[in-house]
Amino acid sequence: MDLYGRLNRELDEKARAGLLKAERVLGSPQGSEIMVEGIREPVLNFCSNNYLGLANHPAVLAAVRRALEVYGFGLASVRFICGTQTIHKQLEERLADFLGLEDCLLYTSCFDANGGLFAGTLAETDTIVSARLNHASIIDGVRLTRCRRFTYREDDPADLERTLAEVGGEGVKLVMTDGVFSMEGSRRPAGDSARGPQTRRPRHGRRRSRRGRDGPDRQ
C-alpha cells in the first residue's frame, strides 16, 4: 500500500468530517488580542496559557535580554549532558521555597513533567488511579509506566472510593486528578480524595547553594 496515498486519503476524510486542524499563523506576540495571518483585524485569544499576560510583559522581556547577555541562548543540549546553569538553579530553589518543598525540578512543559514523574517514581507493584477526564499529558505519562492503572469518574467521589477498595496490592497507590478538567471546564469535587490515605513528605531543612546569587535575574 502506498503510504502517501493512504495518508492523503485519511486527510481528505478528516477534512470532510470537519476534523482537520490547521495551524494559526500569528504575526504578533501572545496577548489577549493577536494578529492572525489572513485576518485584517485583531482577534481575541481565549486559548493561550498566557493567563497572567507575562509572555510579552516589559519586565519579562528586559530580564530575558539581560539573561541572554550573560548566559547566551540556552544550553544547546539537555541539562544532564551539557550541564545546567545558575539561573535555572536559582529559579528551582525559589519555587521550592515558595511551595514549602525540599527541592524542585524544572521541565520545559507539563507534558514533559508528567512523562518524567510517573515513569521515574512508580514501580510495577504500584498502582495509579487516574480521573477519567485528566489532561492528555497525565494520561500519556501514566501510559509510560509499568504499574497497574485504573480510572474513576471524576465527578463521582463514591466511584473513587470503590476503585480504591478494589485495587488491593502491596505497592504505592497514587490518585491522580486535575483540579480543573480542561476539556469540559468542570472542577474536581471538593474533598473527592480527602478521605483516602494521604502521605505528604514533611519539609526538612536543606543546604542551599549560594552560587550564582548575583546573576541577572537578581537585578
HUDA-V593962 format. One record per helix or strand of 2 or more residues. SS is the DSSP state (2 for helix, 1 for strand). FROM is the first residue (numbers start at 1). LEN is the number of residues. Records with the same first field share a line. If there is no record, write none. Layout:
SS->FROM-LEN  FROM-LEN
This chain:
2->3-14  58-14  79-4  86-14  110-12  136-8  157-11  216-3
1->33-2  43-2  127-5  148-5  173-4  180-2  186-2
